[in-house]
Amino acid sequence: MPARTTDSTPGRPDDRPPSPDPDPDTATGGHGSAGTGRAEPAGGAADGTRGAEAGSTTDPCAHTSGSTDGSDTSDSWDGREGDGRDGGGETSEGVDPGRRVAVLRRAADRGRRWRAAHVAGCAALLAVALTGGAVAFGGSGGEGGGAAAVSAAGALSPGDLARGDLDAGIASLQRHLRAQPRDFGSWATLGVAYVEQARTKGDPSRYPQAERALRRSLALRPGNDQALAGRAALAAARHDFPGALAHADRALKQNPYNERALCTRIDALVELGRYDDAAEAAGTADERRPGVPVFTRYAYVHELRGDVRTAREVLQRALDAASAPADVAYVATALGQLAWSQGDYESALGHYARALAADDEYLPALEGRARAQAGRGDRAAAVRGLEQVVARSPLPGPLVALGELYEDRGADGDRARAGDQYALVDAWTSLARAGGVNADLDAALAAADHGDRETALRAARAGWDRRRSVHTADALAWALHVNGRDEEALPYARRATATGYRNAAFLYHRGIIERATGNERAARAQLQAALDLNPGFSPLGAREARTALDDLEGNR
């Protein structure tokens, strides 16, 4: 499933300290506590951890190249930031549509055996998806208040962007900045909005624009926490988690209550595999800025430790208190993802229905609903849903899921259709890297099953070298396995499952690797655990797990 903590979350009106002795049921949205000394949810551990699943996969390193010392000192609007809709006005730092198509075609052609017409069609599809109409959902998350405080009338805060059309909000900010080019807060807000636009559209070419806007904000007001928090979010979006942590710490030194920085700090620690530190950071964030963005991260910290009960209770309390459509869609989707991961497809579908009732275009909910439909055997609905998702946001997670559904269906032309989806993953990876994104984890996971094995291993090793999380451990284990190096793979597979995180794909990978190394008893246990937990975790992976388990049972 897609990353949860690095997804944008609904914004808040400001980052000022809360008033003394706030009412917990009003100041925290009725949550009571997300893990401090206040009313711990039943079954909760005091030291849970919560992080983002990389790669939608979500998510997986180029550091942001701009300096935070304000080296870009131009005060005037230069028209380089585009119009917020179609990528117009790009400089050499961005990627214009014609260049995107060329890049995608080259990337899709490499190592692929599918017909040229299919590959060209894939490139065209991705180019259209990246340059098409607005995709506005979820909200830009984050601090908001500082920008609103310093901006003249007509400028928008991140909270405003969260509540409305993102592209229209960006256009409004651009108009405001033409008139008020020294408004550092609006430059910071614009940078954050570009990060969100890149995420929602699957368009990494927006990241250089975000970097320029944030650099401009810092040139006008060096060290302002809004821009520093924006740079942390940008680094996290580019999967530069050491950079994200450094920028978040700098922002929090200026303003300990900056919500975006608090949340990005949790994300970065999780992605770096520092789960104890992430748990501590989640507790601190809950004390300072309790609310939906913090609660969802706190829940995932517990999920990573196998404490699904606490994760579910925290999310349910947050959902019960949510009223804004963006909050409802975000938290209900997180509950749906949690239910799906535990194989409870009916509950997952109920949560996704609630999310889509709040926002019928919320893509994470549409993707999650399709996966849950596939899990309960409604393949036709799942295919239709994922086709809708990838047409609007062609990211690796749903592309691979759709390709596997095509392979599993096996109708005429499905092999070519599946190939198109996998070719698009290669194309997205090239575009992501051009935008400064470290796409090693995405590349490793996709290539291990549907691409070049050596490429998968190189990418997995690079990902592991940068951040040693359960996700990079699993990716490296699987890449080693497909390259026939199972003895080397086994310690990584065991490390991926060592925290108690209940992930069926991890259990399946470990089971296959245990079997390859002759540990048949362990293999049976892991494969059975994967299928018991989430029998629809992957159309092809679940089928292989059942076949392997049947073979092991026959050999007893």
N, C-alpha and C positions, 0 to 999 in steps of 0.2 A: 504494500500500500504506500501511498505517498507520504512524504515527510510530514510530520505534524508540527514539530516545534518551529521549523523554519518557515512554515507557511505564514503568510501575513494574518494578523489577528485584528479584530476591530479596535479602533482607536479610542483614546480617552481624551478628555478635554484639556488636561494639563499635566504637568509633572511636579506640581508643588507638593510639599509635605502634607499629609492628611491633618485635619484638625485634631486637637488633643482629644483623647478618649472617644474615638468615633464609635457609633453604634455598630457592632459587628454585622448585624443583619441588614443594615443599610449601606454602610461603608464598604462592605465586602460583597454586596450583591446577594446576601442571604447565605453565603457559603459557610460562615461560622469560622472556618479555618481551613487553610490548605497545608498545614503542617507545622505550625508554630505551637506555642504553649496554649493556644486557644483551641478548644474542642476538636481534637483530632478525630477524623472519621473512623467509624468502627472498623476494626481489623487493620488499621493503618500502622505501618512501621514508622518509627521516628526518623529513620535515615534513608528513606526511599530515594531512588534516582529517577530522573526523567529526561529523555533525549529524543532526537529526531531520527527516524528511520531514513537512511540516506537514499536518495535516489528517487523518487518520483520527481527517484531513489537515488527522494528526495532525497536523491536525492543523493553526495560527493561533490599547482594550486597557485593560481597566480595571485600574488598580493596586489591590492589596488595600487596602481602605479603613481597616482597623484600624491603629492606631499601634503601633509596637514599643516604646513606652515604658511599657507596662503600665498603660494608662489604665483597663482594666477591672479593678478591684481587688476585686471580690466574691470571697470565699473559698468560699462555700457552693455546693453543687450546686443548680442551679435547675431542672433537668428540661427545659431547652430543647433539649438536643442530640438528642432523638429516641431511638428504641430500636435504631437501627442496622439496621432491617429495612424499615420501610414509610414512613418520612418522618414519623412521628407526632411531635407536640409541636413543630411548626415555629412560629417567630415570624414577624413581618413580614419578617425578613431572608430566610427560606426561602420555599418555594413549596409550599402544601398540594395534595393531589391534585386537589381540585375546581378550584382556581385553575389548575393545570397544564392541565387539559382545556380550560378557557375560553381560556387563552392560546394553546394549540395550535390550537384551532379558528379563532381570529381570524387567527393567523399563516398557517395553511394556506389560509384563504379569500382572503387578499390576493393579487391578481394571478393567481389560478388559475381555470381554466375547467372543471375537472372537477366532476362531480356532487356535490352537497352530501352525499349519503350516503357517498361514498367519502372525502371529506375528514373527515367526522365519524368514520368508521371508522379513519382514520389517527390522528386525535387520540386516540381511545380506545386504539389499539394502543400508542402511545407512552406514554400515561399508565399503562397496565398494565405495560409493560416497565420503566418507571421506578420503579414502586411494588411490583413483584413480589418474588419470593423472592430468596435470596442468590445472588450471582454471585461466587464466590471463586476467583481464579486468580492466578498469577504472583508474588504476594507484594508486600508494601508497600515493599520496598527500604529502604535507608538505614541510619541510624546505630545505633539500637537500644541500644547498651550503656549510655549515660548514663541512659536511662530505667530500664533494668533495675537499675542500681546504686542509684538513689535510691528506687525504688518498694518499697512493702511487699509482703508475700506476697500473691499473687493478681493483681497488676497484670501487664500484658503488655508486652513490648518489641516493636518493629517486626519483629524476627526471629521472635518467636512468632506474630505475625499472618501473616507470610509462610508459615509452616508449617501453618497451620490455617484454619478457616473465618473469613473476615474479619468477617462480621456477628456471629458468636458472640464473636469477639475484642473487637469494639467494645462489645458488651453487657457483657462481663466488665470491660473498662476502666471503663465507666460505673458499674457496681456498686462497683468499687474506689474510684472518685473520690467516690462518695457517702460512703464511710467515711473516705477520706483526701483531702479536697478541696485540701490544700496540696501535693500531690505534683506538682511542676512537670514532672517527667519524664514522668509518665503523661498529663498534659495535652498535652504536646508529641506523645507517641505517638498520642493520640486524634486530634489535629489531622491528623497524617500519615495515619492510618487513614481519616479522612473524605475526604481527597484521593484516596486509592486507591479508596474506595468510589464516589466520583463518577466516576472514570475507568472502573472496571469495569462500572458500571451505566449509563454514559452519562448521569448525572444531575447536572447542574451545580448543582442546588439544595443539594447537600452542601457546596459551597465556603464559603458564609457560616458554616456550622457549624464547618468546619475553621478558619476565621479566628478565630472566638470562642475555640475551644479553645487555639489557639496564642497568642492575646493573653492568655489567662488564665495560661498557662505563663510568659510574659514578665513579667506582673504579679507573679508569685510569685518569680521569679528573673530579674531584668532581665539581658538580654544572654546568656542561656544558649544555647549553640550548637545544641542540639537543636531548640529552637523557631525559631531563626533559619534553620536549614536547612529546617525545615518550611515556613516562610514563603517561602523560595526555591522549594521544590517547588510550593507553592500558586500563587505568581506564575507559574511556568512552566506549570502546568496551565491557568491562566487566559490564557495566551499574553501575559503581561506580561513580556517577556524582559529589558528594562532593570531592572525591579524584581527579577526573579529573580537577575540578576547582582549587584545591590547587596546583596541579602539573603545570597546565597552568600558574597560577599566578607566580609561582617560575621561570618558564622558561622566562616569559615576564619581570621579574625583571632583568634577565641576558641579555635579548635581546628583546626589545619592538617590534621588527619587525619580530619575528618568526611566520611565517604564520600558521604553524600547531597549535601552542599554541593559537594564536588569534582565529582560527576557533573552536578549541576544547572548548575554553572558552565560545563561543556563544552556542555551543551545550549543555554544562553542565548547563548553566543558563536556557536555554529553558527547558531541562528535569527536572530541579528542580522547574519549574513553575515560575521562576523569569523573567517574560516577559519584564517588563520595563528595567531591567538590561540587558537583552539580546539585546534589541533594542539599548541601549547605547553601548554595546560591539560591535554590528555589525557596528555602525557608526565609532567607533574607528578603527576597523579592516579595514574598507573601506578607511579611511584616510591613514593608514600605509601600507596596503598590498592589494590594489584593484586588483581583479582578479576573476576568475571563482569560486574558493572555497568560497570566501567571498560573491560574488554576489548571489550565490544560497542560502546561509544562510540568507542574507538580505531579499531575496524574501520570504522565508518561515516565517520569522518574521512577514512580512505584511500579509501573508496568515492566520496566526494564529489569527490575529485581524480582519479577514474578508475582508481585502483589497486585493481582488483577482486581481483587475486591475493592481495595482502597482506590485504585484508579477509577473504577466504575462509579464509586460513591461520590468522589470529588467531582467528576464530570456531571453526574446526575444532579448534584446540588447546584452546580453552576448553571445547568440548563433550566432547572426549576426557577431560578432567580432571573434568568435572562428575559429581556423584553424587546430589545432592539433586534430587528430581523438579522443583522449581520452577526450578532452574538448567538442567536438561536441557530442559524445555519452552521456557524463554525463549531459550536459545542455539540450539537446533534450529530454532525459529521464525525467528530472525534469519538463519540459514543458508538456510532455505526462501525467505524474502523476497529474499535476495540472488540465489539461483538463479532464482527467478521473474523478477526484473528483467532477467536476462540471457537469458531465453527457454528456460532449461533446466528444463522442467516436470517431467520424470521425477525429476531430482535433488531438485527442490523438494518433490515429493510424498513422496519418501523421508524428507526432513528433517521434514516435517509429520507423517508417520506416527510418527517417533520422538518428536516433541513430544507427540503425543496419546497415545502409549503411556505417557508419564510423567504426563500430566494430560489425561484424555479430554474435559474441559470447557474447555480453554484456548482462549478465543475468538479470539485472534490467529492461532492455528494453524488453527482451523476456517475462519476467513475466508481465510487464505492457501491452504489446501487447495482451497477452492472456486474461487479465482482460477486456480490451477494447473490444475484440472479444466477450467475454461472455456478456458484457453489451449490445451489439447491436444484440445479439441473435445467434451468430455463436458458438454454444456450442462445436461442434466437433473440430473446430480449437482451441478453448480455452483449451479443454482437452488435445489435442496433445501438445500445447505449454507448459502448466504447467507440463505435464509429462516429457518433455524435461528439464525443469528447475529443478524439484525436483530430477531428476536422477543425476544431477551434483551438486546441492547445496540444500540439504533437510532442509530448514529453516521453522520455524513455519508458517509464512504468506502464502507462496505458498502451503505448505502441507494442511493447512486448506481450502484454496480456492479450491484446487483440490478435496479434500474430499467432499466439498459441491456440486461441480459440478457433482461428481458421484452420490451423493444422489438425486440431482435434476433430473438427467437423469433417474435413476431408472431402468436401464437395468439389465438383469440377472448377478448376481455377483457384482453389483455396491455397494450394502450395505457392502459387505466384502472389496471391494476395498477402500471405504471410511474409513472403520475401520482401514485398514492398514495405511492410511495417518495420522489419529488421533493418532494411536499407535506410529508412528514415531515422532510426536510432543513430546510425553512423553519421548521417547528415546533421542531425541535431548536435552530436558530439563535436563535430568540426565547427559548427556555428558557435557552440558554447565556448569552445577554446578560443575562438576569435574574439569573443566578448570578455575574455579574461577569466573564464570559469574553469576550475579544476574539475574535469569530468571523468576522472579515473575510475571512481566506483561505478558510475553508470556504464562506462565502457566495459569494465571487467565483467559485470554481471550479465550484460547482454551478449558480449562476445563469447563468454564461456559456453553458453547454450546455443547460440545462434550465429556465431561468427568465427573469427580466427582464434585458435586456442593460444597461440603464442602472444597475440595482441592482448588477450584476456589476462595472461599471466604478467606481462609487463605492466599493464594498467593496475592490476591488483597489488603487485609489489609496490608500485609508486603510491597507491592509496594507503597501504599499510605503513609505509615509511613516514607519511605525513600525519596520520592520525590512527591511533591504535584502539579502535572501538570494536564492539561485537560485530558490527556490520562489515568493517574492513577485514576482520578476522575470518568471517564466513566467506567473503568474496575471495580472499587469498586461498583459503582451504579448497574452495570449489575450483578455482582456476588451476591450482596444483593438481587436483584430481583429474580434470579433463586432459591434463598434460601427462598423465600416467605417473605422477609422483605422490602416491598416496601415503607412504610413510612420512614424508615431509608435510603432507597436508593434515594429518590426523591431529597434531597438537593445536593447530589453528581451529579446526572444527570443534574440538573440545573447549577451547577458550571461548568460542562464539556462544556456546551454550552454558557457560560456567556461572553467569550471573543469575540464572533462573528465568531469564526472559523466555516467554512461551511463544516461540516463533516456529511455525510448522516447517517453513522452508529450511531454517537452520537445522532442525531435527532430521529432516530428510537428507540434507547434504551430509550431515555427520553419519547417518545410518549407512548411506552408500559408501562412504569412505571407510567406516569400520568394517563393512563387508569386504571391501577390496584389500584390506590389511589382514584378513583372516579372523577378525573378532566377530564371529557370527552371533553370539549371544547378545553382545552390545548392539550389533546391527539390527537384530530383530526388535530390541527394545526401543531403539530410536525411531525406526521406521513405523512401528506400531504407534508410538507416541505422536508422531507427525500426523498420521491418518486419524487417530482418535481426536486430536486437538482441532484440526481444520482440514477435513477430507477434500475440500475444494481449494486448497491453497494455490494450486497451479494446475491447469488442465493437463499438461504434459508431465510435470513433476509428480503429481499425485498418481498418475497412471504408472509411471516408472516405479514409484514407491510400492504400489500394490504388486506389481510383477516381481520386484526384488523380494518382497516379503513372502510371496507365494513360493518362490524358488527356495528361500531359506527354510520355510516350513517343510517343503518336500524333501530337503536334505537332512532333516532331523532323524 
